[in-house]
Amino acid sequence: MNIYDCFMYFDEDLLLDLRLNSLNKFVKKFVITEATYTHNGSKKKLNFNINNFSKFKDKIEYIVVEEEPINILKLDKNDTKERRGEKLILNGMARDYYQRESLNRGLNGVISDDLILVSDLDEIPNLENIDFSKANDNILVFEQKMFYYKLNLFYKEFIWQGTKGAKFKHFLSPQWLRNIKGKSYPKWRIDTYFSKKKYSNLVFIKNGGWHFTCLRTAEELEKKLLNFAHHYEYEESGLKIDDLKKLIKEKRVMYDHNVDQKGYKWSGKSTLNKVELKDLPEYISLNIEKYKNWLD
């Protein structure tokens, strides 16, 4: 069984370096897509440089996505604010989905028993001590610890279900795998036979890795938030760069998953806790000098 690690790239070289070095001994191929536009539709330059990762050159399948998805909605000057917002959200998600689906282009030579992992780049699965035989007819869901702003600032109240995996013989597409709900449904549920999101054959990987989100300066974070798939939601939050600086300084999460849907998700109520190096990927403790500016 070979493992194919599939993810999208924007400009996250720090985390890409950590990911490649942490997973190299497990992975047959790293499949990476980068688009020539952001998820808000703006043109962008290509940031990936294979020379920065020459050690992994033979393992990297890099795919440039130039074309936009066909289902982009045209903005009209007569749109209401609500309709314009709806279109911006849908267009952002369409670009996000299309770039992720383009990972399929890198799955050449894959055979039925190979394992396909789909993540965001900042979701690094822990592949140590996993019984991969559990993946045979099941879908793997990695339960990951979540970190904000620094590599060791832990959002302890929340478990992130990021990386998902499936054998190629059951694999439909990257976005299909991403969309699967992180809940195992009973087999008697009729809707599971027709749904492409609800399944009863999930295996949850405890201690399944690390989600290093918002690992940026306030200025870099604002740039990313204005260009990612949910850019409209960030724009509507009212947060400005000074607010981001304050959240980072006070070690409070920016987007609070623990607030219920009726609450204000951008409240920054939950605080972060510092953890020891032993709770992080081993590669960090072995290369402290490389990551010292990103440890609290």
C-alpha positions as CSV (number, residue, x, y, z in Angstrom):
1,M,0.0,0.0,0.0
2,N,1.3,3.4,-1.0
3,I,0.2,6.7,0.6
4,Y,-0.6,9.8,-1.5
5,D,-0.8,13.0,0.5
6,C,-3.0,15.6,-1.3
7,F,-3.4,19.2,-0.5
8,M,-3.7,22.8,-1.8
9,Y,-1.1,25.4,-1.6
10,F,-1.2,29.2,-1.4
11,D,2.1,30.5,0.0
12,E,2.6,28.5,3.2
13,D,6.3,27.5,2.9
14,L,6.9,27.2,6.6
15,L,4.2,24.6,7.1
16,L,4.9,22.9,3.8
17,D,8.5,22.3,5.0
18,L,7.2,20.9,8.2
19,R,4.7,18.7,6.4
20,L,7.1,17.3,3.9
21,N,9.7,16.5,6.5
22,S,7.2,15.0,9.0
23,L,5.5,12.7,6.5
24,N,8.3,11.9,4.0
25,K,9.0,8.4,5.4
26,F,5.4,7.4,5.0
27,V,4.3,9.0,1.8
28,K,4.8,7.8,-1.8
29,K,3.7,11.1,-3.4
30,F,2.9,14.6,-2.3
31,V,0.2,16.0,-4.7
32,I,0.0,19.8,-4.6
33,T,-2.3,22.2,-6.4
34,E,-1.7,25.9,-6.7
35,A,-4.1,28.3,-8.6
36,T,-3.2,31.4,-10.6
37,Y,-6.1,33.2,-8.8
38,T,-7.2,33.6,-5.2
39,H,-10.6,32.3,-4.0
40,N,-12.0,35.8,-4.2
41,G,-11.2,35.7,-7.9
42,S,-8.1,38.0,-8.0
43,K,-5.1,37.1,-10.0
44,K,-2.1,35.9,-8.1
45,K,1.5,34.9,-8.9
46,L,2.6,31.3,-8.4
47,N,4.5,31.0,-5.1
48,F,5.6,27.4,-5.1
49,N,9.3,27.0,-5.9
50,I,10.5,23.4,-6.1
51,N,14.1,24.5,-5.5
52,N,13.1,25.3,-1.9
53,F,12.1,21.7,-1.5
54,S,14.6,19.9,-3.7
55,K,15.0,17.1,-1.2
56,F,11.5,16.0,-2.1
57,K,11.6,16.8,-5.8
58,D,11.0,13.2,-6.9
59,K,8.0,12.8,-4.6
60,I,6.2,16.0,-5.4
61,E,3.5,16.2,-8.1
62,Y,2.8,19.9,-8.5
63,I,-0.2,21.0,-10.5
64,V,-1.0,24.5,-11.6
65,V,-4.7,25.4,-11.8
66,E,-5.3,28.2,-14.4
67,E,-8.9,27.8,-15.5
68,E,-11.7,28.9,-13.2
69,P,-14.7,26.7,-12.5
70,I,-17.6,27.0,-14.9
71,N,-20.2,27.7,-12.1
72,I,-19.0,31.1,-11.1
73,L,-21.9,33.5,-10.6
74,K,-21.7,36.9,-12.3
75,L,-22.0,39.9,-10.0
76,D,-24.6,42.4,-11.1
77,K,-24.9,46.1,-10.2
78,N,-28.5,45.5,-9.4
79,D,-27.8,42.8,-6.8
80,T,-29.0,43.5,-3.3
81,K,-26.3,43.4,-0.6
82,E,-27.7,40.0,0.5
83,R,-27.6,38.5,-3.0
84,R,-24.1,39.9,-3.7
85,G,-22.9,38.4,-0.4
86,E,-24.5,35.1,-1.3
87,K,-22.8,35.1,-4.7
88,L,-19.4,35.9,-3.2
89,I,-19.7,33.1,-0.7
90,L,-20.7,30.6,-3.4
91,N,-18.0,31.8,-5.8
92,G,-15.4,31.5,-3.1
93,M,-16.4,27.9,-2.3
94,A,-16.6,27.1,-6.0
95,R,-13.0,28.1,-6.6
96,D,-11.9,26.3,-3.4
97,Y,-13.7,23.1,-4.5
98,Y,-12.3,23.3,-8.0
99,Q,-8.7,23.7,-6.9
100,R,-9.1,20.7,-4.5
101,E,-10.8,18.6,-7.2
102,S,-7.8,19.3,-9.4
103,L,-5.7,17.1,-7.1
104,N,-7.1,14.2,-9.1
105,R,-4.7,15.2,-11.9
106,G,-1.8,14.0,-9.7
107,L,-3.1,10.6,-9.0
108,N,-1.4,8.9,-11.9
109,G,-0.4,5.3,-11.4
110,V,-2.4,4.8,-8.2
111,I,-3.8,1.3,-7.6
112,S,-6.9,0.2,-5.8
113,D,-5.2,-0.5,-2.4
114,D,-3.3,2.7,-2.2
115,L,-4.4,5.2,0.5
116,I,-5.4,8.7,-0.5
117,L,-5.2,11.4,2.1
118,V,-6.8,14.8,1.6
119,S,-6.1,17.7,3.9
120,D,-5.6,21.4,3.9
121,L,-1.9,22.1,4.0
122,D,-1.9,23.2,7.6
123,E,-3.6,19.9,8.7
124,I,-0.7,17.6,9.3
125,P,-1.7,14.0,10.0
126,N,0.1,11.9,12.6
127,L,0.9,8.7,10.7
128,E,2.9,7.1,13.5
129,N,1.5,3.8,15.0
130,I,-1.5,3.7,12.7
131,D,-3.0,0.3,11.8
132,F,-3.5,1.0,8.2
133,S,-5.4,-2.3,7.8
134,K,-8.4,-0.4,9.3
135,A,-8.5,1.6,6.1
136,N,-9.4,-1.4,3.9
137,D,-13.1,-0.8,3.5
138,N,-13.4,2.2,5.8
139,I,-12.9,6.0,5.7
140,L,-10.3,7.4,8.1
141,V,-11.0,10.6,10.0
142,F,-8.0,12.1,11.7
143,E,-8.9,13.9,15.0
144,Q,-6.3,16.7,15.2
145,K,-5.2,19.1,17.9
146,M,-5.7,22.7,16.9
147,F,-3.1,25.5,17.2
148,Y,-3.3,29.2,16.6
149,Y,-0.7,31.9,15.6
150,K,2.3,29.9,17.0
151,L,3.2,26.2,16.7
152,N,2.7,25.6,20.4
153,L,-0.4,27.7,21.2
154,F,-3.1,25.1,21.7
155,Y,-6.8,25.6,21.3
156,K,-7.6,22.8,23.8
157,E,-11.4,23.1,23.8
158,F,-11.8,21.9,20.2
159,I,-10.9,18.8,18.2
160,W,-10.4,19.4,14.5
161,Q,-11.4,16.7,12.1
162,G,-9.1,17.7,9.2
163,T,-7.3,15.0,7.2
164,K,-9.5,12.2,5.8
165,G,-8.4,9.1,4.0
166,A,-9.8,6.3,1.9
167,K,-8.4,3.5,-0.3
168,F,-8.4,4.4,-3.9
169,K,-10.9,1.6,-4.7
170,H,-13.5,3.5,-2.7
171,F,-12.3,7.0,-3.5
172,L,-14.7,9.2,-5.5
173,S,-12.9,12.6,-5.5
174,P,-10.9,14.9,-3.2
175,Q,-13.9,17.1,-2.5
176,W,-16.1,14.1,-1.8
177,L,-13.6,13.0,0.9
178,R,-13.4,16.5,2.3
179,N,-17.2,16.8,2.5
180,I,-17.8,13.6,4.5
181,K,-19.4,14.4,7.8
182,G,-17.3,13.5,10.8
183,K,-19.9,11.3,12.4
184,S,-20.5,7.6,12.0
185,Y,-24.2,7.0,11.2
186,P,-25.9,3.7,12.1
187,K,-26.3,1.2,9.2
188,W,-30.1,1.2,9.6
189,R,-30.2,4.9,8.5
190,I,-31.7,4.7,5.0
191,D,-30.3,8.0,4.0
192,T,-26.7,6.7,4.3
193,Y,-27.3,4.5,1.2
194,F,-28.0,7.6,-0.9
195,S,-25.8,10.2,0.7
196,K,-22.3,11.1,-0.4
197,K,-21.7,12.8,3.0
198,K,-23.1,10.4,5.6
199,Y,-21.4,7.0,6.2
200,S,-21.4,4.3,8.8
201,N,-17.9,3.0,8.1
202,L,-15.8,5.7,9.6
203,V,-12.7,5.0,11.7
204,F,-11.6,7.9,13.9
205,I,-7.9,8.3,14.4
206,K,-7.2,9.5,17.9
207,N,-4.2,11.8,18.4
208,G,-4.5,12.1,14.6
209,G,-2.2,15.1,14.1
210,W,-2.0,18.9,14.2
211,H,-4.0,21.7,12.7
212,F,-1.7,24.8,12.6
213,T,-4.0,27.6,11.7
214,C,-3.3,31.3,11.2
215,L,0.5,30.8,11.6
216,R,1.2,34.3,10.3
217,T,1.8,37.8,11.3
218,A,-1.3,40.0,11.5
219,E,-0.5,41.6,8.1
220,E,0.0,38.2,6.5
221,L,-3.1,36.8,8.1
222,E,-5.3,39.7,6.9
223,K,-4.0,39.1,3.3
224,K,-4.9,35.4,3.5
225,L,-8.3,36.1,5.1
226,L,-9.2,38.5,2.3
227,N,-8.3,36.0,-0.3
228,F,-9.5,32.6,1.0
229,A,-12.8,30.9,0.2
230,H,-14.6,32.5,3.2
231,H,-13.3,36.0,2.5
232,Y,-16.8,37.5,2.5
233,E,-17.5,36.3,6.0
234,Y,-14.2,37.8,7.3
235,E,-15.1,41.1,5.6
236,E,-18.5,41.1,7.2
237,S,-17.0,40.3,10.6
238,G,-15.8,43.9,10.9
239,L,-12.3,42.8,12.1
240,K,-9.4,45.0,11.1
241,I,-5.7,44.5,11.3
242,D,-5.5,46.1,14.7
243,D,-8.1,43.6,16.0
244,L,-6.0,40.8,14.6
245,K,-2.9,42.2,16.3
246,K,-4.8,42.4,19.6
247,L,-6.1,38.8,19.3
248,I,-2.6,37.5,18.6
249,K,-1.0,39.4,21.5
250,E,-3.7,38.3,23.9
251,K,-3.6,34.7,22.7
252,R,-7.3,34.5,21.9
253,V,-8.7,32.5,19.0
254,M,-9.9,34.6,16.1
255,Y,-12.8,32.3,14.9
256,D,-14.3,30.5,17.9
257,H,-15.7,27.1,17.0
258,N,-17.1,26.6,20.5
259,V,-19.6,29.4,20.1
260,D,-22.9,28.1,18.9
261,Q,-24.4,29.0,15.5
262,K,-26.5,31.8,17.1
263,G,-23.5,33.3,18.8
264,Y,-20.8,35.5,17.3
265,K,-18.1,33.2,15.9
266,W,-15.5,36.0,15.5
267,S,-15.8,36.8,19.2
268,G,-12.3,35.7,20.2
269,K,-13.6,34.4,23.6
270,S,-11.5,31.2,23.9
271,T,-7.9,31.6,25.0
272,L,-4.9,29.6,23.9
273,N,-2.6,27.5,26.1
274,K,1.1,26.9,25.6
275,V,2.1,23.2,25.2
276,E,5.4,21.4,25.4
277,L,7.5,20.3,22.4
278,K,6.6,16.7,23.0
279,D,3.0,17.5,22.0
280,L,4.2,18.7,18.5
281,P,5.6,16.9,15.5
282,E,9.0,15.5,16.4
283,Y,10.7,17.4,13.5
284,I,10.1,20.6,15.4
285,S,12.0,19.6,18.4
286,L,14.8,18.3,16.2
287,N,15.0,21.6,14.4
288,I,14.4,24.3,17.0
289,E,16.5,26.9,15.3
290,K,14.4,26.7,12.2
291,Y,11.1,27.2,14.1
292,K,12.2,29.3,17.1
293,N,10.3,32.4,15.8
294,W,7.1,30.4,15.6
295,L,7.2,29.1,19.2
296,D,5.7,31.1,22.0
